[in-house]
């Protein structure tokens, strides 16, 4: 049963969090506009598109990405103010245990964490597709989207080799498809050109030759002017940036992880790490909220400033640890699950130690 003091703390928590998000929104937009203003002017991008297609989708993604840190700073800020006004002392003097005080904090962090996970899993991926399309039109230079010497497994037993592919005209040159079963080459397709048909969602291979190898050592040769084929490969995969992973919802992310595992590429580690990060982020909010209360609940001479400085230092250290372990996960040096959850587990022990040392 929530009491008045619980609702008071929850209102303070959510109000400070909203204020922090508002301040950082302004900072993000100012710095991003300064960086991209030349691209917007050069492409003569309409202001309406900049606001609604780009910033309305970009800012929520960035804010949600760093939401654990914003939660932590919010907790440090308003709890320090409560302590500075002796409100924390009054609550404890009224017979409320320190652990009981933590309850509304954790409840508010749980609410923010659940909302953040919903944004990460379903809402932001839908809107982020608009941001990616906007960047493709107005920021990225697609003239340089040209790949050479592509070779990878595109489904079990099918290996594709491509001399070159150009994003602008959707043309590829010198295509080769090899079909292998149980380590035995069954057929090989050659083609001079290959082009993606967006409407039919098929590849058209021109001047093709197919060699089918039989068990008796003979082979059949089939050739023609063109053939339409359902090669299971999207041309977007040639030029997909890893930072565009936010445009995948959880279902799409699982499918892409499975696809990358089948292809045998190292990208699977990156996408698996991103998946685990989405699950770990709400838990990080709980841990950092716990730490924030323990760090800032005591009244100190220098007031809010000292606690806020402490909180910022812890935030930077936390970001460093997270980035270090995430990089190990994305590169495959450590299992993604272990890489993502190790910082949270380590900081949980830090939270326990700070709770033990906190003034009660």
Buried (B, 14 or more C-beta within 10 A) or exposed (E): EEEEBBEBBBEBBBEBBEBBBEEBBEEBBEEBEEEBEEBBEEEEBEEEBBEEBBBEBBBBBBBBBBBBBBBBBBBBBBBBBBBBEEBBBEBBEEEBEBEBBBBBBBBBBBBBBEBBBEBBBEBBBEBBBBBBBBBBEBBBEEEEBEBEEBEBBBBEEBBBBBBEBBBEEBEBBBBBBBBBEEEEEBBBBBBEBBBBEEEEEBBBBBEBBBBBBEEEEEEEEEEEEBBEBEBEBEBEBBBBEEEBBBBBBBEEBBEBBEBBBBBEEEBBBBBBBBBBBBBBBBBBBBBBBBBBBBBBBBBBEEBBEEBBEBBBEBBEEBBEBBEEBBEBBBEBEBBBBEBBBBBBEBBBEBBEEBBEEBEE
